[in-house]
Amino acid sequence: MYVLIGGAGLVGLSLAQRLIELGHTVAVIDIDPTACRYAREQVGVMAFEGSAVNTEVLLEAGIRKADSVAAVLRHDALNLALVTLAKHYGVPHILTRMRHRDFAEPLRLVGANHIVSTVELAVSTMVNAIEYPQVESMMHFEQGQIEVLKLSIPEHCNVSGKSVAEVAQDSRFPRGSLIIGYQAHPHEDLKIPNGSTILEPGSTVLIVTKPGSLHQVIDFVEGC
């Protein structure tokens, strides 16, 4: 997959590094020559010096053949312009960073498939860490309508030693919630469990649920 990233700041270069590790072909565009040089020499990606909202630079960088464009420029207005141009050139998958909520609807209207609000993401992560310190990680999907949380199985808790099927059939386990991942030990791979999978003490589970059921899920899993 060919991914074109507008912006070679911390987010842009970190994204490029991760994509390179996953085997994708990546190019970045930035007006800062130092950032471009760092991208080439240290990250190992193609780097085009110039404005990411300049059509000549975009064409030189191969926007017509890009499978994805990520707009992570310093200002929302610039990201809006890049999303618009990417849509114009027929890029099938466009994602963008957003700082201010006022840009959410304009970004959607011009063609952004995914909008990542950096402020909301940071605040949400901190709130979750304060409210649910026992949760190792939490992800939000469909504008917060679905939550996926990662929980450890303590000794002598409700689910310790039970199968996934037994947990699902327990009336105290919130309806609509589902165990979708199981990791027996930290150094083992995460697996998709089946009904007979036994939840051992010290293992980790991934559970999908609705926001209103978070407390119930945590209380049930950790309860004795």
N, C-alpha and C positions, 0 to 999 in steps of 0.2 A: 504494500500500500504506500502511495506517495502522499505525504502529509506536508503541507506548507504552513508554517507558523509565522504570524505577523507579530514581531516583538521578540527581542533577544535579551529581555530582562531576566530576573530570577525565575519567574514562572515559565517563561518561554524556553529558557535553556534547560530547566529541570524537566519540562515536558518532553523536549527534544531528546534528552538523555534517556528517559524512560522508554520512549518509542524506539530509539535505536537499539536498546537492549532487547526489545520485543521483535526485532528483525525488520522494522519498517524503514523505508527510505524517507529521509527528513531534510527539509530546507527551511532556513529562517531568513527573515527580512528585518533589517533594523538600520536606522540612520546613523548609529554610532559605529564607527570603524573599529574601535577597540572591542566592542561586543561581538562584532562579526568575526574578528580575528580569533577571539577566544572560542567562539562557536566552532570554527574550523579546526583549530589546533588542539583544543582541550576536549570538546564534545564529539568531534568527528562528524559534523554535519555540513552540508552545503550552506553557505551564508551569502546573501545578496545585500550589498550596502545601498541604502536608499529608503525612500518612504514606502511603507507597505500599502499606502493608498494611492500610489502612483501607478497608472496603468502600464507604463513602459517597464517599470521594475517588476510588476506582477507577471507580465508576459515573459520577461526574461527568466523569472524564477519558475516558469512552467505552470501557471495557474490553470491553464486549459486542461492539463493532464492530471491535476491534483484530485485525489480521492477524497481528501478532507482538508479543510482550512480551519486553523485555530487562530482566532483574533484575541491576542493578549497584549494589546498596546496599552500605553500609559493612560489614555483618556477614553471615556465611553464614546465620545463623538467620533474618534478615529476608528474604534472598533465597529461602530455603526456603519461607517463608510466602507470598511473592509468587508463586512458581511454583505453589504449591498453589491459590491464589486464581485465578490465570490459567487453570489447568486447569479449575477449578470453573465459570468463566464461559465456557468453551468456546473459548478462544483456540487456534487451530490450530498455532501455532509459538511455542515458548517457549524462550528461551536465558538462561543465567545465568552470572555470574562466580562462581568458587569460590576461596576462599583456603586452606582446609584439606581435605585428602583425605578426612577422615572424613565429609564431607558428600556425597561423590560418589554413593554408593548411595541415600541418602535423596532427593537431588535427582532422580535417575532415577526412583525409585519414585513420586514425586508428579507427574511429568509433564514434566520438562525434556527437550527434544529435543536441545539442545546445551549442554554444560558446558565452560566455558573456565577452566582452572586458571591463574591469573595467576602463581603462583610457579613451577609446572612449565614454563610457557611461557617465562618469563624465564631460568630455569636452562638449559633446553634450547637456547635461542637463544645463550646465552653459551658453553655447551659446544661447540656447532657452530662458533662463531666461533673458538674455541681449536683445535679438532681440524681444521677445514677452513677455514683463512683464505682460501683461493683461491675458495671458494664465495661468490657474491654474496648469495644468500639460500637458505633451505631451509624447506620446509613439511612438516608431518606430518599424515597422515590415517589414519583407522581405528585410533585409539589407538597410533600409531607403527608400524603394520604396512606403511605405504607412505610413501615419502619423495619429494618433488619438489624438485629442486635446480636452481639457475640458475648456469651456468658460462660463462665466456668461452672462446673458441677462440683459443689462442695461435698465433703464427707457427710453422711447421714442426712441428706436433704431429701425432699419429696421424690425427686426423679432418680436419685442415685440407685443403680442396680436394676432399674426398670427398662423395659424395651420402649422404643419409640411408639409402637402401637399402644402400649399400656398408658403412656403419657397422653396420647391423643384421645383416648377413650375416657380419661379421667374428667369428671364433670367440673372439676376446679380449674382445668386448663382452658383458658379463654377460647371461645368458639371463633373460628376464622384464623387462628394462629397455627403455625406449622413449623416443625423442625426441618430445616432444609440442608444443614451441614453438620458434620461431626468430625472432631479431631481428637483421637484417643490420647495423644501426647503432643507437646509443643513441637517436637522435631519430626512428627509424622505429617503426611499430607492430609489436607482437608478432604473428606469424602462425603458423597451424597448418601445418607442413611436409608435403610428400608425399615419396614415395621419390626423386624426382628433385631435390629441394632440395639445393643445394650449400652446404656449411658453409665459409664464407669466414673467413680470419683476421681477428680483431677482432670477429667476430659473437658473439652470445650464444645459448645453447640452454637449453631447459627439458627436464630428463630425469626421468622417473618410474622408480623402482627400489625394491628392498627394502632395509631397513636393513643387512643383511649384505653387500650388494653395493656400498655407498657407496664404499669405498676402491678397489674394482676399477674402478668407473665413472670416478672422478676420475683414477686412474692411467692408464687407457686413453685418456681424452680428452686429457690433458695430456702423455702420453708422446711421445717423439720416435721 
